[in-house]
Amino acid sequence: MTDVLTVRDLRAGYDGGTVLDGVDLTVPEGGVVALLGRNGAGKTTLVHTVMGLLKPYSGSIRVGDRDLAGAAPHTVARSGVAIVPQGRRVFAPLTVEENLRLAAGRDRAGRAWTVRRVYELMPRLAERRGHRGDQLSGGEQQMLAIGRALLRNPRLLLLDEPSDGLAPAVVDDVAVLLEGLRGEGIAALLVEQDLHLAFRLAGEVAVMRKGQIVHRAPTSEFRADRARAHALLGVG
C-alpha cells in the first residue's frame, strides 16, 4: 500500500521555539491513523504544519509524490489535503448553504463531492441549510465543518479533535458519519483525545511525546497492550 502522506524529520515551532522535533509519520492511501498524545505534545502543531498554516524549520512533507513543506495553505489544499479544524470554525454569519457554496467554489464536472452529495450524506444539514452558522448546535457545526472539507475533494483529511465539546450521543453521530467515508478512499490523520472514537475509526495508532512520534502500532495491538498505553498516555 502506498502512502498519501509522508513526513520526515520535520521540525517546526513558534517564534524560534521548537515544538516538532524530528517527526516521522506516514498515512497510507485510504487508511486512518490516530495521532494520540498528552496535551502539549505537538499534535495540532503537526496538523497545522502539514496544512501549510505553519512553516517548518526543516524536514519534508510529501503528499503523494509532491513535497509541500513550507507551501502555502491554498497550494496544500489543491494537492488534495483538507482540514477539519479544532473548534469547527464555521463562518457564523453565513448560512449552512453559504458555508458550503463558499467551500465548493465553482462547480466542475467530475467532482466527487458536491453540495448536493453533502446534503445526501448529512440530511440534517439539508434541513438547516437556511440557518446561520451560529444558529447550529455543536454537532451540526461539526457536520458542516466535515462537509466543507469534503467539498475540497480531498485525498487526505486532517481531523483535529472532532469530538471536542460534543455530548457522547453526538460524538457517536460523528463517528457514524466518519465511518461512512471509509469506502470513499479518503485517508485521514485523526487527532483525538476520545480514545473510544480514535480506536473505532483508526486502523493504526501513532503516539506523540515532546514533538516526536515515540510509538506506532495497529490499533488492535495498541489496545491489547494496556501497560504500554498507560505508560504513553496515562490511561488504562
C-alpha positions as CSV (number, residue, x, y, z in Angstrom):
1,M,0.0,0.0,0.0
2,T,1.3,3.4,-0.9
3,D,1.3,6.4,1.4
4,V,-0.7,9.5,0.8
5,L,1.3,11.4,3.5
6,T,4.9,11.0,4.3
7,V,6.5,13.3,6.9
8,R,10.3,13.0,7.5
9,D,12.5,14.7,10.1
10,L,10.0,17.5,10.5
11,R,11.0,20.4,12.8
12,A,8.7,23.4,13.4
13,G,7.6,25.7,16.2
14,Y,6.6,29.2,17.1
15,D,8.8,32.4,17.5
16,G,12.0,30.3,17.1
17,G,11.0,27.8,19.7
18,T,10.8,24.1,18.8
19,V,7.6,22.1,19.1
20,L,8.1,19.4,16.5
21,D,11.5,17.9,16.9
22,G,12.2,15.4,14.1
23,V,8.7,14.0,13.4
24,D,8.5,10.9,11.1
25,L,5.0,9.8,10.1
26,T,3.1,8.2,7.3
27,V,-0.6,7.8,6.4
28,P,-1.5,5.1,3.9
29,E,-3.8,5.6,1.0
30,G,-7.4,5.2,2.3
31,G,-6.2,4.5,5.9
32,V,-6.9,6.3,9.1
33,V,-4.1,7.0,11.6
34,A,-5.0,8.2,15.0
35,L,-2.4,10.7,16.4
36,L,-2.5,10.4,20.2
37,G,-0.6,12.1,23.0
38,R,-1.0,14.3,26.0
39,N,-1.8,18.0,25.8
40,G,1.2,20.0,24.5
41,A,2.8,17.1,22.7
42,G,2.6,18.9,19.4
43,K,-0.3,17.2,17.7
44,T,-2.1,20.3,16.5
45,T,1.2,21.9,15.5
46,L,1.8,18.9,13.3
47,V,-1.6,19.3,11.7
48,H,-1.1,23.0,11.1
49,T,2.4,22.4,9.6
50,V,1.1,19.7,7.2
51,M,-1.7,22.1,6.1
52,G,0.7,24.9,5.5
53,L,-0.6,27.1,8.3
54,L,2.8,27.0,10.0
55,K,6.1,26.9,8.1
56,P,8.5,24.2,9.2
57,Y,12.2,24.9,10.1
58,S,13.3,21.8,8.2
59,G,12.2,18.4,7.0
60,S,9.9,17.2,4.3
61,I,6.1,16.8,3.9
62,R,5.1,14.8,0.9
63,V,1.5,14.3,-0.3
64,G,1.8,11.6,-2.9
65,D,5.0,12.4,-4.8
66,R,4.9,16.2,-4.1
67,D,7.0,17.8,-1.4
68,L,4.8,20.5,0.2
69,A,7.0,21.5,3.1
70,G,6.6,25.3,3.5
71,A,3.9,25.6,0.8
72,A,1.0,28.0,1.3
73,P,-2.3,26.5,2.5
74,H,-4.1,27.0,-0.8
75,T,-1.3,25.0,-2.5
76,V,-1.6,22.2,0.0
77,A,-5.4,22.2,-0.4
78,R,-5.1,22.0,-4.2
79,S,-2.8,19.0,-3.7
80,G,-5.7,17.1,-2.1
81,V,-5.5,18.0,1.6
82,A,-8.4,19.3,3.7
83,I,-8.6,20.2,7.3
84,V,-11.5,19.9,9.8
85,P,-10.1,22.3,12.5
86,Q,-10.5,22.0,16.2
87,G,-13.4,24.1,17.3
88,R,-15.0,23.7,13.9
89,R,-14.6,27.4,12.9
90,V,-17.6,27.7,10.6
91,F,-18.5,31.2,9.3
92,A,-21.0,32.2,11.9
93,P,-22.8,35.0,9.9
94,L,-23.2,32.7,6.9
95,T,-25.9,30.1,6.4
96,V,-25.2,26.4,6.0
97,E,-25.8,26.8,2.3
98,E,-23.4,29.8,2.0
99,N,-20.7,28.0,4.0
100,L,-20.9,25.0,1.7
101,R,-21.1,27.0,-1.5
102,L,-18.1,29.0,-0.4
103,A,-16.1,25.8,0.1
104,A,-17.2,24.3,-3.2
105,G,-16.2,27.2,-5.3
106,R,-17.1,26.9,-9.0
107,D,-18.9,23.7,-9.9
108,R,-16.7,21.5,-12.0
109,A,-17.7,18.4,-13.9
110,G,-16.5,15.1,-12.5
111,R,-16.0,16.3,-8.9
112,A,-16.6,13.5,-6.4
113,W,-18.2,15.8,-3.8
114,T,-20.8,18.4,-4.5
115,V,-23.1,20.4,-2.2
116,R,-26.0,18.1,-3.2
117,R,-24.0,15.0,-2.2
118,V,-23.0,16.5,1.1
119,Y,-26.7,17.1,1.8
120,E,-27.4,13.5,0.9
121,L,-24.8,12.3,3.3
122,M,-25.9,14.6,6.1
123,P,-29.7,15.2,5.7
124,R,-29.7,17.3,8.9
125,L,-27.6,20.0,7.1
126,A,-30.1,20.0,4.3
127,E,-32.9,20.7,6.8
128,R,-30.8,23.5,8.3
129,R,-29.5,25.0,5.0
130,G,-31.1,28.4,5.7
131,H,-29.8,28.7,9.2
132,R,-26.7,30.7,10.1
133,G,-23.6,29.0,11.5
134,D,-24.2,30.5,14.9
135,Q,-27.7,29.0,15.0
136,L,-26.4,25.4,14.7
137,S,-25.7,23.0,17.6
138,G,-22.2,21.9,18.1
139,G,-22.8,18.6,16.3
140,E,-24.4,20.4,13.4
141,Q,-21.4,22.7,13.2
142,Q,-19.1,19.7,13.2
143,M,-21.0,18.1,10.4
144,L,-20.8,21.4,8.5
145,A,-17.1,21.5,9.0
146,I,-16.7,18.0,7.7
147,G,-19.0,18.7,4.7
148,R,-17.0,21.8,3.9
149,A,-13.8,19.8,3.9
150,L,-15.3,17.1,1.7
151,L,-16.1,19.7,-0.9
152,R,-12.4,20.2,-1.4
153,N,-12.4,16.6,-2.8
154,P,-9.5,15.6,-0.6
155,R,-7.2,12.6,-0.7
156,L,-6.3,13.3,2.9
157,L,-8.4,14.7,5.7
158,L,-6.8,16.3,8.7
159,L,-9.3,15.9,11.6
160,D,-8.3,17.9,14.7
161,E,-10.3,16.8,17.8
162,P,-13.7,16.2,16.0
163,S,-15.3,15.2,19.4
164,D,-14.2,18.4,21.1
165,G,-17.1,19.9,23.1
166,L,-19.7,17.4,21.9
167,A,-22.0,15.3,24.0
168,P,-21.4,11.5,23.9
169,A,-24.5,10.9,21.7
170,V,-23.4,13.5,19.3
171,V,-19.9,12.0,19.2
172,D,-21.5,8.7,18.1
173,D,-23.3,10.5,15.3
174,V,-20.0,12.0,14.1
175,A,-18.3,8.5,14.3
176,V,-21.1,7.0,12.2
177,L,-20.6,9.8,9.6
178,L,-16.8,9.3,9.5
179,E,-17.2,5.5,9.3
180,G,-19.3,6.0,6.3
181,L,-16.4,7.7,4.5
182,R,-14.2,4.6,4.7
183,G,-15.4,3.4,1.3
184,E,-14.6,6.6,-0.4
185,G,-10.9,6.0,-0.3
186,I,-10.1,9.2,1.7
187,A,-7.2,8.8,4.1
188,A,-7.2,10.6,7.4
189,L,-4.9,11.8,10.1
190,L,-7.1,11.9,13.3
191,V,-6.0,13.9,16.3
192,E,-8.3,12.8,19.1
193,Q,-8.5,12.7,22.9
194,D,-11.5,10.5,23.0
195,L,-9.9,7.1,22.8
196,H,-13.1,5.3,22.1
197,L,-13.6,7.4,19.0
198,A,-10.0,7.1,17.9
199,F,-10.0,3.3,18.3
200,R,-13.3,3.0,16.5
201,L,-12.1,4.8,13.4
202,A,-8.4,4.2,13.1
203,G,-6.5,1.2,11.8
204,E,-3.3,2.4,13.3
205,V,-2.2,4.5,16.3
206,A,0.8,6.9,16.5
207,V,1.7,8.4,19.8
208,M,3.4,11.7,20.1
209,R,5.5,12.9,23.0
210,K,7.5,16.1,23.2
211,G,7.3,16.7,19.5
212,Q,8.3,13.2,18.3
213,I,6.5,10.1,17.3
214,V,7.5,7.6,20.0
215,H,5.3,4.6,19.2
216,R,3.3,3.3,16.3
217,A,1.2,0.1,16.2
218,P,-2.0,-1.3,14.7
219,T,-5.0,-0.2,16.8
220,S,-5.8,-3.8,17.9
221,E,-2.3,-4.3,19.2
222,F,-2.2,-1.0,21.0
223,R,-5.5,-1.6,22.7
224,A,-4.3,-5.1,23.9
225,D,-1.1,-3.7,25.5
226,R,-2.7,-1.8,28.4
227,A,0.6,-1.3,30.2
228,R,2.1,0.4,27.2
229,A,-1.0,2.6,26.7
230,H,-0.9,3.6,30.3
231,A,2.9,4.5,30.1
232,L,2.4,6.5,26.9
233,L,-0.9,8.2,27.6
234,G,-1.5,7.9,31.3
235,V,-4.7,5.9,30.8
236,G,-5.7,2.3,31.5
